[in-house]
Each structure stands twice: as C-alpha cells, then as structure tokens.
Amino acid sequence: MAESDFHHIPVLPEAVIEGLNLRPGGRYLDATAGGGGHSRLILEADSTIELLAVDQDAAAIAATQSNLAEFGSRVTCWHGNFAEFTPTGAPFNGLLADLGVSSVQLDVGDRGFSFRQSAPLDMRMDLRQDLTAADIVNHWDETELANLIYTYGEERLSRRIARKIVDQRPWQTTTDLADAIFHSVPRSYRYGRIHPATRTFQALRIAVNRELEVLETLLKVAPTWLAPEGRIVMISFHSLEDRLVKHTLKDSPDFRVITKKPVIATEAEISQNPRSRSAKLRVAERI
C-alpha cells in the first residue's frame, strides 16, 4: 500500500473537535493518525496548536507527513503502536484514538483485511511484526481457533467454523477462507445482514494486532499523558472496543465522563461516509 492510497475521511469530525475542547497553544496527540484527517482538523482549529501524530502503519504515517507538511514544525510524526509510545515534554491537552482498521486498509486488498478481494492472509497493521492471520489459521489448534472466533468475533457458530478451517488447511488467500466459512454454516445463516466470514475476519484481525490488549494499555496510561482538564476522545467500531472504553473511563478515578451516551453519526454523514455507521465516540476529561 502506498502513501498515496491514504485519503482519510475523518469520522464524526464535529464531535471530535467539540470533544477535545481545543484551546489555543494546546498540545494534542492523534494516536491513530491514518492519513491525517482528524489531525488536520485539530491543526486548522488554531494556528498555535501543536500535534503529535502516531500510527503503526508505515504507509499511513508517510501519508500523514505528506498531507500535513504545510503545518511545518507544529506537527511531529511517530511510527509505531500507541501502546509502545513514551511521551516527552509537556502533558497533552487532548488525546484522540480512532480505533480499528481504516477504510483505506480495507479497500487496498493486498493487506488481507477484507475478503472482497483475493489477497494473502496477512492483516498486520505494522508490517514489522511477525504474526499474521495465516499463522493463526494454519497452525492454531481447533479449540484455540474456536475460542478466538467466539471471543473476538462474537460468533456463535465458532466451533463449526474452526472445524472447517482445521479440516481444509493450509490456507493461502482471504477469498478461499471466506468461501469455506460461507459453506461451513447452515444455509439459513449464509444470507443474513453480514457475510458469514465477517466476524471471523474481525477476530483474526484483533488477534494479529493485539487490538484489545494495546487499547487496554492506552487507557491505563492515558491519565499520565494528559494535563488536568485534558480530554480523551475514543472512537470505536465494534462492541468489544466500546465496552472496554466505556467501563474503563467510567470506573477510572482519574477521569470525568463527558458523554453519558456515545455520540453516533447522523444519517447525512453515513450517506457520505458509510464507515461512520458503526462509529461510537466517547469523551472523558482528566480530573
């Protein structure tokens, strides 16, 4: 995937800016910069704002550097996972994390995040890491696979799907795996609201990228990164992420929850950016 592929449409843009409660001279962290869509909105809000953009995808961080070059020294980029980042300097006045896989990563087939195109079973957001989706489907035992698909995919037919995966491996491509999953489930389950492989692919992606583990780490360290009255804005796209964010912010003695209910996209935004349909935004303030 080239940096030119990243044309990031920021989800819930007005809610992000309102939630961060931007202040002149503030210092902000975009922990999942993507192509820099949200970062640009933050930098454009005031000419004295400074921002650190983080992303573990090399193509994304390269695109961010290119797309935000006009802001000069006001923007700094760091390539890596936000859970492994160690901030220096003054605390941040706001932290934004737009979680999960980006629409660009889904649309560019060679990364293996989607089964709409045939691609190797990769799913790594950071290509420097070793574990791939192929490693999991080709080497984990049936019980491990079933537990993974049930827990991270919330897939009720996880045992049936895991049995099919083990019986017919090795697997090479996304489309072959998705087709096998399609034919492993009852006919009545094949033509529902989503493709029968969707939840399994979600589970594999979460496992490959340790998404819940690194999110838990970020939520744990966030209070130490933020200045008093600094805001944390989290955008999640599936229930596992949203539950973790909701309960961690609610139970933390360091945060005051601003959004009693998650902010969701309007029908107008969904028509322009379908990815926003499942987005849930939550905001809390450092006490």
Secondary structure in CASP SS format (residue, H / E / C, confidence):
PFRMAT SS
TARGET T0000
AUTHOR 0000-0000-0000
METHOD secondary structure of the structure
MODEL  1
M C 1.00
A C 1.00
E H 1.00
S H 1.00
D H 1.00
F C 1.00
H C 1.00
H C 1.00
I C 1.00
P C 1.00
V C 1.00
L C 1.00
P H 1.00
E H 1.00
A H 1.00
V H 1.00
I H 1.00
E H 1.00
G H 1.00
L H 1.00
N C 1.00
L C 1.00
R C 1.00
P C 1.00
G C 1.00
G C 1.00
R E 1.00
Y E 1.00
L E 1.00
D E 1.00
A C 1.00
T C 1.00
A C 1.00
G C 1.00
G C 1.00
G C 1.00
G H 1.00
H H 1.00
S H 1.00
R H 1.00
L H 1.00
I H 1.00
L H 1.00
E H 1.00
A H 1.00
D C 1.00
S C 1.00
T C 1.00
I C 1.00
E E 1.00
L E 1.00
L E 1.00
A E 1.00
V E 1.00
D E 1.00
Q C 1.00
D C 1.00
A H 1.00
A H 1.00
A H 1.00
I H 1.00
A H 1.00
A H 1.00
T H 1.00
Q H 1.00
S H 1.00
N H 1.00
L C 1.00
A H 1.00
E H 1.00
F H 1.00
G H 1.00
S H 1.00
R H 1.00
V E 1.00
T E 1.00
C E 1.00
W E 1.00
H E 1.00
G C 1.00
N C 1.00
F H 1.00
A H 1.00
E H 1.00
F C 1.00
T C 1.00
P C 1.00
T C 1.00
G C 1.00
A C 1.00
P C 1.00
F E 1.00
N E 1.00
G E 1.00
L E 1.00
L E 1.00
A E 1.00
D E 1.00
L C 1.00
G C 1.00
V C 1.00
S C 1.00
S H 1.00
V H 1.00
Q H 1.00
L H 1.00
D H 1.00
V C 1.00
G H 1.00
D H 1.00
R H 1.00
G C 1.00
F C 1.00
S C 1.00
F C 1.00
R C 1.00
Q C 1.00
S C 1.00
A C 1.00
P E 1.00
L C 1.00
D C 1.00
M C 1.00
R C 1.00
M C 1.00
D C 1.00
L C 1.00
R C 1.00
Q C 1.00
D C 1.00
L C 1.00
T C 1.00
A H 1.00
A H 1.00
D H 1.00
I H 1.00
V H 1.00
N H 1.00
H H 1.00
W C 1.00
D C 1.00
E H 1.00
T H 1.00
E H 1.00
L H 1.00
A H 1.00
N H 1.00
L H 1.00
I H 1.00
Y H 1.00
T H 1.00
Y H 1.00
G H 1.00
E C 1.00
E C 1.00
R C 1.00
L C 1.00
S H 1.00
R H 1.00
R H 1.00
I H 1.00
A H 1.00
R H 1.00
K H 1.00
I H 1.00
V H 1.00
D H 1.00
Q H 1.00
R C 1.00
P C 1.00
W C 1.00
Q C 1.00
T E 1.00
T H 1.00
T H 1.00
D H 1.00
L H 1.00
A H 1.00
D H 1.00
A H 1.00
I H 1.00
F H 1.00
H H 1.00
S H 1.00
V C 1.00
P C 1.00
R H 1.00
S H 1.00
Y H 1.00
R H 1.00
Y C 1.00
G C 1.00
R C 1.00
I C 1.00
H C 1.00
P C 1.00
A C 1.00
T H 1.00
R H 1.00
T H 1.00
F H 1.00
Q H 1.00
A H 1.00
L H 1.00
R H 1.00
I H 1.00
A H 1.00
V H 1.00
N H 1.00
R C 1.00
E H 1.00
L H 1.00
E H 1.00
V H 1.00
L H 1.00
E H 1.00
T H 1.00
L H 1.00
L H 1.00
K H 1.00
V H 1.00
A H 1.00
P H 1.00
T H 1.00
W H 1.00
L E 1.00
A E 1.00
P E 1.00
E E 1.00
G E 1.00
R E 1.00
I E 1.00
V E 1.00
M E 1.00
I E 1.00
S E 1.00
F C 1.00
H C 1.00
S H 1.00
L H 1.00
E H 1.00
D H 1.00
R H 1.00
L H 1.00
V H 1.00
K H 1.00
H H 1.00
T H 1.00
L H 1.00
K H 1.00
D H 1.00
S C 1.00
P C 1.00
D C 1.00
F E 1.00
R E 1.00
V E 1.00
I C 1.00
T C 1.00
K C 1.00
K C 1.00
P C 1.00
V E 1.00
I C 1.00
A C 1.00
T C 1.00
E H 1.00
A H 1.00
E H 1.00
I H 1.00
S H 1.00
Q H 1.00
N C 1.00
P H 1.00
R H 1.00
S H 1.00
R H 1.00
S H 1.00
A C 1.00
K E 1.00
L E 1.00
R E 1.00
V E 1.00
A E 1.00
E E 1.00
R E 1.00
I C 1.00
END
